[in-house]
């Protein structure tokens, strides 16, 4: 007996219910992204002001310093200065050559002032993971991906091993919210989907904002945009040429808007004081084995693979390539099977090229450096300082797009087969088979499931630190020598400065600056640099303080000319005895801190 047909009056209600679900689904997905980000950072949230991620404490201390620096400026009613003597006086530091994270620091000033810079970093990290996933979800939806496929693609990008590992300490990289939006805006210009002036203005706004988040990620995004432009031009040369005029107008508007926002800052960087050139004292790229060797930050890994990542030059934060055999195989098959889909084809081209770029310009096992594309691009202006392994972040976004569009393609093929079927049993069987592509896609990304970050306590402010500065009664810009002297290997004094705001101006620092006489970028090129490093090693107990070392410290003090010296040590330690010999009786002694005013 057949059932009675549905009343006509009930049908609109069902349709409204379906529409309501479609409207609510994106918000539910965004909530899921946020919940996942909170889960990954849960151990940080147990004590957001006092816990940091294990694996890169020096960079976390550095970004805590940036957050305090921006908040201090805003609290005094001004924007942060782009060149500052808060570090490395009297020369100072050009923050535009450093990962100064100015825009997030300004926005989160209330959090920093109320709860401390580490809390702001915990907020940033959580929102970066969820926000990056949400950004790609938004872009995939605009390019007609279904809600489930776009949700999976956004999750793969926002919570990829490249993003999770960058989040150990590289906040300027893990805050990858704007790159998908910039790429989306460019594609709208190139394909004619967006109005030239409006879309160009939006692109310029995004570019200007990214300058004050992290110029490095802006360079990677620009290269990715170039790759996509070439891919489109090769596929549809006549269409691209036909839209060249409107696209050029949009790009001109974007450039104008970006320069209005960031032009002064770029001028300070390129023509102001303390300008640099070339790469700093590092250059690394992805190893081929990293594509299939999981780090310790994903659920499924081995102790050997985790140890291999930790033993690389800069450890897990620079091991960004992992996608695993299952996902790589699915992406390869999906690319071949759905090659006719322009979206799959274009995203796949970008994925392959960006992953090749991530291999760098040097030699790989079994691969000559000269056959790698980055070998021929690394020397171009503006690209010499790029660290190629970090292209993996945007490559993962392209791979996520391939997965999302191919998943929709598989579903469409299944539905078409179901509609063409003549028998009910065949239709039912094929309808059930539509779950197969979803299952394959989900199983392919299961190896990427991240573990919560391991955490450790931040370096506590030494007892007596604030009392020492209260006793010293220094002017806000007074030059202070802190022992240990902050540098690339000793960031603790910068953490103490970030947590307390003292001192206002500290000799040395962990920063990039021009080498004296050459302008070549290097870490902490402070005056008497070698003596500072030696004194730090003596403070740590790994170098003796002989008569020659004492003489070099005396000469360095004449160069540094500090208004005060604050040493986190005891009078009976080798460092304490030498400083007392050179500076006399300390004006303050307490809680493991010695202080002299000169």
C-alpha positions as CSV (number, residue, x, y, z in Angstrom):
1,X,0.0,0.0,0.0
2,X,1.5,3.3,-1.0
3,X,1.6,6.1,1.6
4,X,-0.5,9.2,1.1
5,X,1.2,12.1,-0.5
6,X,2.5,14.9,1.7
7,X,0.1,17.8,2.2
8,X,0.9,20.7,0.0
9,X,0.8,23.1,3.0
10,X,3.6,21.1,4.7
11,X,6.1,21.4,1.9
12,X,7.1,25.0,2.4
13,X,7.8,24.3,6.1
14,X,10.2,21.5,5.1
15,X,11.9,23.7,2.6
16,X,12.2,26.5,5.2
17,X,13.6,24.0,7.7
18,X,16.2,22.9,5.1
19,X,17.1,26.5,4.4
20,X,17.5,27.2,8.1
21,X,19.9,24.2,8.5
22,X,22.0,25.4,5.6
23,X,22.2,28.9,7.2
24,X,23.1,27.4,10.6
25,X,25.7,24.9,9.2
26,X,28.5,27.4,8.6
27,X,28.1,28.8,12.1
28,X,28.2,25.3,13.6
29,X,31.3,24.5,11.6
30,X,33.0,27.7,12.8
31,X,32.1,26.6,16.4
32,X,33.7,23.2,15.7
33,X,36.9,24.9,14.5
34,X,37.0,27.0,17.6
35,X,36.4,24.0,19.8
36,X,39.2,22.1,18.0
37,X,41.6,25.0,18.5
38,X,40.7,25.2,22.2
39,X,41.3,21.4,22.5
40,X,44.8,21.7,20.8
41,X,45.7,24.6,23.2
42,X,43.9,23.2,26.2
43,X,47.0,22.9,28.4
44,X,47.9,26.5,27.7
45,X,44.4,27.6,28.8
46,X,44.9,25.8,32.1
47,X,47.2,28.8,33.0
48,X,47.2,31.1,30.0
49,X,49.5,33.7,31.6
50,X,52.1,31.2,32.9
51,X,52.3,28.4,30.3
52,X,54.0,28.2,26.9
53,X,54.4,25.6,24.2
54,X,57.3,23.2,24.5
55,X,59.8,23.3,21.7
56,X,60.7,27.0,21.0
57,X,60.8,29.0,24.2
58,X,63.0,31.7,22.8
59,X,60.6,32.7,20.0
60,X,57.7,32.6,22.5
61,X,59.6,35.0,24.7
62,X,60.3,37.2,21.7
63,X,56.7,37.4,20.7
64,X,55.7,38.1,24.3
65,X,58.1,41.0,24.2
66,X,56.4,42.3,21.0
67,X,53.0,42.1,22.6
68,X,54.2,44.1,25.6
69,X,55.9,46.6,23.3
70,X,52.8,47.3,21.3
71,X,50.6,47.5,24.4
72,X,52.9,49.9,26.2
73,X,52.8,52.3,23.2
74,X,49.0,52.1,22.9
75,X,48.6,52.6,26.7
76,X,50.5,55.9,26.2
77,X,48.2,57.0,23.4
78,X,50.4,56.4,20.4
79,X,51.1,53.7,17.9
80,X,54.3,51.6,18.3
81,X,57.4,53.2,16.9
82,X,58.9,51.3,14.0
83,X,62.5,51.9,15.2
84,X,63.0,51.6,19.0
85,X,65.8,51.7,21.5
86,X,63.8,49.5,24.0
87,X,66.4,46.9,22.8
88,X,70.0,47.4,21.8
89,X,70.5,51.1,22.8
90,X,71.8,53.4,21.5
91,X,71.6,51.9,18.0
92,X,68.1,50.4,18.5
93,X,66.2,47.9,16.4
94,X,64.3,48.4,13.2
95,X,61.1,46.4,13.9
96,X,60.1,46.2,10.2
97,X,63.0,43.9,9.7
98,X,61.8,41.7,12.5
99,X,58.7,39.6,13.1
100,X,57.2,42.3,15.2
101,X,53.6,41.3,15.0
102,X,52.4,44.8,15.4
103,X,48.8,44.6,14.4
104,X,47.8,41.7,16.7
105,X,49.8,43.4,19.5
106,X,47.8,46.6,19.0
107,X,44.4,44.8,18.8
108,X,45.1,42.7,21.9
109,X,46.5,45.6,24.0
110,X,43.6,45.3,26.6
111,X,44.3,41.6,27.1
112,X,48.1,42.2,27.5
113,X,47.6,45.0,30.0
114,X,45.0,43.1,32.0
115,X,46.3,39.5,31.8
116,X,49.8,39.7,30.5
117,X,51.5,39.1,27.2
118,X,51.5,35.3,27.4
119,X,47.7,35.3,27.7
120,X,47.5,37.4,24.5
121,X,49.7,34.9,22.8
122,X,47.5,32.0,23.9
123,X,44.5,34.0,22.5
124,X,46.4,34.6,19.2
125,X,47.3,31.0,18.8
126,X,43.8,29.7,19.5
127,X,42.2,32.2,17.1
128,X,44.9,31.6,14.5
129,X,44.1,27.9,14.2
130,X,40.4,28.4,14.1
131,X,40.5,31.5,12.0
132,X,42.8,30.0,9.4
133,X,40.5,27.1,9.0
134,X,37.5,29.4,8.8
135,X,39.2,31.6,6.2
136,X,39.7,28.7,3.8
137,X,36.2,27.4,4.5
138,X,34.9,30.7,3.4
139,X,37.0,30.7,0.2
140,X,36.1,27.2,-0.7
141,X,32.4,28.0,-0.3
142,X,32.7,31.0,-2.6
143,X,34.2,28.7,-5.2
144,X,31.2,26.5,-5.0
145,X,32.4,23.7,-2.7
146,X,29.7,22.1,-0.7
147,X,29.5,22.8,3.0
148,X,30.9,19.3,4.1
149,X,33.7,19.4,1.6
150,X,34.6,23.0,2.5
151,X,34.5,22.2,6.2
152,X,37.0,19.3,5.7
153,X,39.2,21.5,3.5
154,X,39.3,24.2,6.1
155,X,40.2,21.8,8.8
156,X,43.0,20.3,6.8
157,X,44.5,23.8,6.3
158,X,43.9,25.3,9.7
159,X,45.0,22.2,11.7
160,X,47.7,20.9,9.3
161,X,51.0,19.7,10.8
162,X,52.6,22.7,9.1
163,X,50.3,25.0,11.0
164,X,50.5,23.1,14.3
165,X,54.3,23.0,14.2
166,X,54.5,26.7,13.3
167,X,52.3,27.4,16.3
168,X,55.0,26.2,18.6
169,X,56.6,29.6,18.4
170,X,56.2,31.2,15.0
171,X,53.0,33.2,15.7
172,X,53.5,35.3,12.5
173,X,53.2,32.1,10.4
174,X,50.4,30.3,12.2
175,X,48.2,33.5,11.9
176,X,47.5,32.5,8.3
177,X,44.0,33.9,8.2
178,X,44.6,36.5,5.5
179,X,46.5,34.5,2.8
180,X,43.4,32.6,1.6
181,X,41.4,35.8,1.5
182,X,44.1,37.5,-0.5
183,X,44.3,34.6,-3.0
184,X,40.5,34.6,-3.3
185,X,40.5,38.4,-4.1
186,X,43.2,37.9,-6.8
187,X,41.3,35.0,-8.3
188,X,38.1,37.1,-8.4
189,X,40.1,39.8,-10.4
190,X,41.6,37.3,-12.8
191,X,38.4,35.5,-13.5
192,X,36.1,38.5,-13.7
193,X,34.0,37.5,-10.7
194,X,34.7,40.6,-8.8
195,X,34.4,44.3,-9.7
196,X,37.9,45.7,-10.3
197,X,37.8,48.7,-7.9
198,X,36.0,47.1,-5.0
199,X,37.9,43.8,-5.1
200,X,41.2,45.7,-5.6
201,X,40.5,47.9,-2.6
202,X,39.7,44.8,-0.5
203,X,42.9,43.1,-1.7
204,X,44.9,46.2,-0.8
205,X,43.4,46.3,2.7
206,X,44.3,42.7,3.3
207,X,47.9,43.3,2.0
208,X,48.3,46.4,4.1
209,X,47.1,44.5,7.2
210,X,49.4,41.5,6.5
211,X,52.5,43.8,6.4
212,X,51.9,44.5,10.1
213,X,51.2,40.8,10.9
214,X,54.1,39.3,9.1
215,X,55.8,40.3,5.8
216,X,57.2,36.8,5.4
217,X,53.8,35.3,5.0
218,X,53.0,38.1,2.5
219,X,55.9,37.0,0.3
220,X,54.8,33.4,0.3
221,X,51.3,34.5,-0.6
222,X,52.6,36.7,-3.4
223,X,54.5,33.8,-4.8
224,X,51.5,31.5,-4.5
225,X,49.4,34.2,-6.3
226,X,52.0,34.3,-9.1
227,X,51.8,30.5,-9.5
228,X,48.1,30.6,-9.7
229,X,48.2,33.5,-12.2
230,X,50.6,31.5,-14.5
231,X,48.4,28.4,-14.1
232,X,45.3,30.3,-15.2
233,X,47.1,32.0,-18.1
234,X,48.4,28.6,-19.4
235,X,45.0,27.1,-19.2
236,X,42.9,30.0,-20.6
237,X,45.3,32.4,-22.3
238,X,42.6,34.3,-24.3
239,X,40.3,34.7,-21.3
240,X,43.1,35.9,-19.1
241,X,44.3,38.4,-21.7
242,X,40.7,39.6,-22.2
243,X,40.4,40.4,-18.5
244,X,43.9,41.8,-18.2
245,X,42.7,45.4,-18.3
246,X,40.2,45.0,-15.5
247,X,42.7,42.9,-13.5
248,X,45.4,45.5,-13.9
249,X,43.0,48.2,-12.7
250,X,42.1,46.1,-9.6
251,X,45.8,45.4,-8.8
252,X,46.6,49.2,-9.2
253,X,43.8,50.0,-6.7
254,X,45.2,47.2,-4.4
255,X,48.7,48.7,-4.6
256,X,47.4,52.2,-3.9
257,X,45.4,51.1,-0.8
258,X,48.2,48.9,0.5
259,X,50.7,51.8,0.2
260,X,48.3,54.2,2.0
261,X,48.2,51.7,4.9
262,X,51.8,50.5,5.0
263,X,53.8,52.9,2.7
264,X,55.5,54.8,5.6
265,X,56.4,51.6,7.3
266,X,57.9,50.1,4.2
267,X,59.9,53.3,3.6
268,X,61.3,53.1,7.2
269,X,62.2,49.5,6.5
270,X,63.9,50.1,3.1
271,X,65.3,53.6,3.6
272,X,65.2,54.3,7.3
273,X,67.8,53.6,9.9
274,X,69.3,50.1,10.5
275,X,68.2,48.7,7.1
276,X,69.4,45.2,6.2
277,X,70.1,43.1,3.2
278,X,70.3,39.3,2.5
279,X,69.4,36.4,4.6
280,X,70.4,36.0,8.2
281,X,72.6,33.2,9.6
282,X,70.3,30.4,8.5
283,X,68.9,28.7,5.4
284,X,66.9,25.5,5.5
285,X,64.4,23.7,3.4
286,X,62.1,20.6,3.5
287,X,63.6,17.2,3.5
288,X,61.8,14.7,1.3
289,X,61.4,12.3,4.1
290,X,59.4,14.9,6.1
291,X,56.4,14.4,3.7
292,X,55.7,11.0,5.2
293,X,57.5,11.0,8.6
294,X,55.1,12.3,11.3
295,X,56.3,14.6,14.0
296,X,55.4,14.2,17.7
297,X,52.6,16.7,17.4
298,X,50.2,14.4,15.5
299,X,48.2,11.6,17.1
300,X,49.7,8.8,15.0
301,X,53.5,8.9,15.2
302,X,56.4,6.8,16.4
303,X,59.1,7.8,18.9
304,X,61.7,7.5,16.0
305,X,59.8,9.9,13.7
306,X,59.3,12.4,16.6
307,X,62.9,12.2,17.5
308,X,64.0,12.7,13.8
309,X,62.0,16.0,13.7
310,X,63.4,17.2,17.0
311,X,67.0,16.5,15.8
312,X,66.7,18.7,12.8
313,X,68.6,22.1,12.7
314,X,65.9,24.1,14.4
315,X,63.6,21.2,15.6
316,X,60.0,20.5,15.1
317,X,58.9,24.2,14.4
318,X,60.6,24.0,11.1
319,X,59.4,20.5,10.1
320,X,56.3,21.5,8.1
321,X,56.0,19.1,5.2
322,X,54.2,16.1,6.7
323,X,51.0,15.0,5.0
324,X,51.3,11.2,5.2
325,X,51.1,8.5,2.5
326,X,47.3,8.2,2.7
327,X,46.5,11.9,1.9
328,X,49.3,12.1,-0.7
329,X,47.9,9.1,-2.4
330,X,44.3,10.4,-2.3
331,X,45.5,13.8,-3.7
332,X,47.3,12.1,-6.5
333,X,44.4,9.9,-7.5
334,X,41.9,12.8,-7.1
335,X,44.0,15.0,-9.3
336,X,44.1,12.5,-12.1
337,X,40.5,11.4,-11.8
338,X,39.1,14.9,-11.7
339,X,41.6,16.7,-13.9
340,X,38.8,18.1,-16.1
341,X,37.5,20.1,-13.1
342,X,39.3,23.4,-13.5
343,X,39.2,24.0,-9.7
344,X,40.9,20.7,-9.0
345,X,43.4,21.2,-11.8
346,X,44.5,24.7,-10.8
347,X,44.7,23.9,-7.1
348,X,46.7,20.8,-7.8
349,X,49.2,22.7,-9.9
350,X,49.6,25.2,-7.1
351,X,50.1,22.4,-4.6
352,X,52.8,20.7,-6.6
353,X,54.7,23.9,-7.4
354,X,54.6,25.2,-3.8
355,X,55.7,21.8,-2.4
356,X,58.6,21.9,-4.9
357,X,59.5,25.4,-3.7
358,X,59.5,24.1,-0.1
359,X,62.4,21.7,-1.0
360,X,64.6,24.8,-1.3
361,X,67.5,25.4,-3.6
362,X,70.0,23.0,-2.2
363,X,70.6,19.3,-2.8
364,X,68.1,16.8,-1.6
365,X,68.7,13.1,-1.2
366,X,68.6,11.6,-4.7
367,X,67.7,15.1,-6.1
368,X,70.1,17.6,-7.6
369,X,69.5,21.1,-6.4
370,X,69.6,22.4,-10.0
371,X,66.4,20.6,-10.9
372,X,64.5,22.2,-8.1
373,X,62.6,25.4,-9.1
374,X,63.6,27.4,-6.1
375,X,67.2,27.0,-7.1
376,X,66.5,29.5,-9.9
377,X,64.4,31.9,-7.9
378,X,66.2,32.1,-4.5
379,X,68.6,34.9,-5.7
380,X,65.9,37.3,-6.9
381,X,65.4,40.6,-5.0
382,X,63.0,40.1,-2.1
383,X,63.3,36.3,-2.1
384,X,66.8,35.9,-0.8
385,X,65.6,36.0,2.8
386,X,62.7,33.6,2.3
387,X,62.9,30.3,4.1
388,X,61.5,27.8,1.5
389,X,60.3,25.1,3.9
390,X,57.5,27.5,5.0
391,X,55.9,27.3,1.6
392,X,54.4,24.1,3.0
393,X,51.8,26.1,4.9
394,X,50.2,27.5,1.7
395,X,50.8,24.2,-0.1
396,X,48.7,22.5,2.5
397,X,45.9,25.0,1.7
398,X,46.1,24.1,-2.0
399,X,46.1,20.4,-1.1
400,X,43.0,21.0,1.1
401,X,41.3,22.7,-1.9
402,X,42.1,19.7,-4.1
403,X,40.6,17.4,-1.5
404,X,37.4,19.5,-1.1
405,X,36.7,19.9,-4.8
406,X,37.5,16.3,-5.6
407,X,35.2,15.2,-2.8
408,X,32.4,17.2,-4.4
409,X,33.3,15.7,-7.8
410,X,33.0,12.2,-6.4
411,X,29.7,12.9,-4.8
412,X,28.4,14.4,-8.0
413,X,29.5,11.3,-10.0
414,X,27.7,9.1,-7.5
415,X,24.5,11.1,-7.6
416,X,24.6,11.1,-11.4
417,X,24.9,7.3,-11.4
418,X,22.1,7.0,-8.9
419,X,19.8,9.1,-11.1
420,X,20.6,7.2,-14.2
421,X,20.0,3.8,-12.5
422,X,16.8,2.0,-13.7
423,X,16.2,-0.3,-10.8
424,X,15.3,0.6,-7.3
425,X,17.9,-1.8,-5.8
426,X,20.6,-0.2,-7.9
427,X,19.6,3.3,-6.9
428,X,19.6,2.4,-3.2
429,X,23.0,0.7,-3.5
430,X,24.5,3.6,-5.3
431,X,22.9,6.1,-2.9
432,X,24.6,4.3,0.0
433,X,27.8,4.3,-1.9
434,X,27.9,8.1,-1.8
435,X,29.4,7.7,1.6
436,X,32.5,6.0,0.2
437,X,34.2,9.2,-1.0
438,X,33.6,10.9,2.4
439,X,35.0,7.9,4.2
440,X,38.1,7.8,2.0
441,X,38.7,11.6,2.5
442,X,38.2,11.4,6.2
443,X,40.5,8.3,6.6
444,X,43.2,10.1,4.5
445,X,43.3,13.0,6.9
446,X,43.1,11.0,10.1
447,X,46.9,10.8,10.3
448,X,47.0,14.6,10.5
449,X,44.9,14.8,13.7
450,X,47.0,17.0,16.1
451,X,47.8,16.3,19.7
452,X,47.4,19.1,22.3
453,X,50.5,21.2,22.7
454,X,52.9,20.0,25.4
455,X,53.5,23.0,27.8
456,X,56.0,24.3,30.3
457,X,56.1,27.2,32.7
458,X,57.3,30.5,31.4
459,X,60.6,31.8,32.9
460,X,59.5,33.4,36.2
461,X,60.5,36.9,37.0
462,X,63.4,36.7,39.4
463,X,62.5,37.6,43.0
464,X,63.9,41.1,43.6
465,X,63.6,42.1,39.9
466,X,61.0,44.8,40.4
467,X,62.3,45.9,43.8
468,X,65.7,46.4,42.1
469,X,64.2,48.8,39.6
470,X,62.2,50.6,42.2
471,X,65.4,51.2,44.1
472,X,67.4,52.3,41.1
473,X,64.8,55.1,40.2
474,X,65.9,55.2,36.5
475,X,64.6,57.5,33.8
476,X,62.2,55.6,31.4
477,X,64.8,55.6,28.6
478,X,67.8,54.9,30.8
479,X,70.1,52.3,29.3
480,X,70.3,49.1,31.5
481,X,72.6,46.2,31.1
482,X,70.9,43.0,32.3
483,X,73.0,39.9,33.1
484,X,72.4,37.4,31.5
485,X,72.5,39.7,28.4
486,X,69.6,39.0,26.1
487,X,70.5,37.5,22.7
488,X,69.4,34.7,20.4
489,X,70.2,32.0,22.9
490,X,69.2,33.9,26.1
491,X,65.7,35.3,25.8
492,X,64.9,35.2,29.5
493,X,65.6,38.9,30.2
494,X,63.2,39.9,27.4
495,X,60.5,37.7,29.0
496,X,61.1,39.5,32.3
497,X,60.9,42.8,30.5
498,X,57.7,41.7,28.8
499,X,56.1,40.6,32.0
500,X,57.0,43.7,34.1
501,X,57.8,46.5,31.7
502,X,61.2,46.9,33.3
503,X,63.7,48.1,32.2
504,X,62.5,50.6,29.6
505,X,65.7,50.3,27.5
506,X,67.8,47.1,27.7
507,X,71.2,46.6,26.1
508,X,71.4,43.7,23.7
509,X,68.4,41.6,22.6
510,X,67.1,38.8,20.4
511,X,66.5,40.6,17.1
512,X,67.7,40.8,13.6
513,X,69.9,43.8,12.6
514,X,72.5,44.8,10.1
515,X,76.1,43.7,10.7
516,X,78.4,46.6,11.3
517,X,79.9,47.8,8.0
518,X,78.1,45.4,5.7
519,X,74.3,45.7,6.5
520,X,74.2,41.9,6.2
521,X,71.3,40.6,8.3
522,X,72.4,38.8,11.5
523,X,71.1,38.1,14.9
524,X,71.8,40.6,17.7
525,X,74.7,42.5,16.1
526,X,75.2,44.6,19.3
527,X,78.5,46.3,20.1
528,X,81.0,44.0,21.9
529,X,78.8,41.1,20.8
530,X,81.4,38.4,21.4
531,X,82.0,39.6,25.0
532,X,78.3,39.6,25.6
533,X,78.0,36.0,24.5
534,X,81.0,35.0,26.5
535,X,79.6,36.6,29.6
536,X,76.3,34.8,29.1
537,X,78.2,31.5,28.9
538,X,80.1,32.3,32.1
539,X,76.8,33.2,33.8
540,X,75.5,29.8,32.8
541,X,78.6,28.1,34.2
542,X,80.0,26.8,30.9
543,X,82.9,29.2,30.5
544,X,85.6,30.3,33.0
545,X,86.0,34.0,33.9
546,X,89.8,34.4,33.7
547,X,91.8,37.6,33.7
548,X,91.5,38.0,29.9
549,X,87.7,37.7,30.1
550,X,87.5,40.2,32.9
551,X,89.5,42.7,30.8
552,X,87.2,42.2,27.9
553,X,84.1,42.8,30.1
554,X,85.7,46.0,31.4
555,X,86.3,47.2,27.9
556,X,82.7,46.2,26.8
557,X,81.3,48.2,29.7
558,X,83.1,51.3,28.4
559,X,81.4,50.7,25.0
560,X,77.9,49.9,26.4
561,X,77.9,52.8,28.9
562,X,74.9,51.5,30.9
563,X,73.1,53.8,33.3
564,X,72.6,50.7,35.5
565,X,73.5,47.1,35.7
566,X,71.1,44.4,37.0
567,X,72.5,40.9,37.4
568,X,70.4,37.9,38.2
569,X,73.1,36.2,40.3
570,X,74.5,36.0,43.8
571,X,77.5,37.9,45.2
572,X,79.4,34.6,45.7
573,X,79.0,33.3,42.1
574,X,81.9,33.8,39.6
575,X,79.8,36.3,37.7
576,X,78.8,38.2,40.8
577,X,82.4,38.4,42.1
578,X,83.6,39.7,38.7
579,X,80.9,42.4,38.6
580,X,81.5,43.5,42.1
581,X,85.2,43.7,41.3
582,X,84.4,45.9,38.2
583,X,81.5,47.9,39.6
584,X,82.0,48.0,43.3
585,X,79.4,47.2,46.0
586,X,75.9,46.8,44.6
587,X,73.3,49.4,45.4
588,X,70.7,46.8,45.7
589,X,70.9,43.1,46.7
590,X,67.9,40.9,47.2
591,X,66.1,37.9,45.9
592,X,69.0,36.7,43.8
593,X,69.4,40.1,42.1
594,X,72.3,42.5,42.3
595,X,71.9,46.1,40.9
596,X,74.3,49.0,40.4
597,X,73.5,52.5,39.3
598,X,76.3,54.1,37.5
